[in-house]
Amino acid sequence: MQLIECPWCGRREETEFHYGGQAHVAYPADPAALTDEEWAHYLFFRDNPKGLFAERWSHSAGCRRWFNAVRDTATYRFHAVYRPDEPRPVSS
């Protein structure tokens, strides 16, 4: 079982967490002005890279807080975790 670092609770088993999608997706500045096609693009189109990717995670069975993580999608290894109000760390 993999251990995931929660920024508030520390290392916990992966079964306590839920994936929340791509991190750093900005909400539209004027949502009322979007067409249906633009809304669909905002809601459903996300990056899907092989390698390092910034994601949102929820510690659903613990503190129930959201945080961001940089994870390698090919190896599933977490390279960094950080709170939503913190900038994305530089990863190599």
C-alpha positions, 0 to 999 in steps of 0.5 A, spaced: 500 500 500 502 506 498 502 512 503 500 519 501 503 525 505 497 530 507 499 537 508 495 537 515 495 530 517 502 527 515 503 520 511 496 516 511 494 510 507 492 511 500 485 508 501 484 515 505 484 519 499 480 521 493 483 524 486 480 530 485 482 532 478 487 537 475 489 542 479 490 549 477 484 550 473 481 557 473 474 558 474 471 562 468 472 570 469 465 571 466 461 564 466 454 567 464 458 569 457 460 562 456 457 558 450 455 551 451 461 549 448 466 553 452 462 550 458 463 543 456 470 545 454 471 548 461 468 542 465 470 536 461 477 537 457 483 536 461 490 535 460 492 527 460 500 527 460 505 521 461 509 524 467 509 529 472 502 532 473 499 537 478 493 534 481 487 535 486 486 530 492 482 530 498 483 526 504 476 524 505 477 519 510 481 524 515 481 531 515 477 532 509 481 537 506 483 538 499 490 539 497 494 539 491 500 534 489 505 533 483 505 526 481 508 522 476 502 518 472 507 513 469 509 511 476 504 513 480 509 516 485 508 523 489 513 528 488 510 533 492 504 535 496 502 542 497 496 546 500 491 550 495 494 557 497 501 555 496 504 555 489 506 549 485 513 547 487 518 546 482 519 539 480 525 536 476 
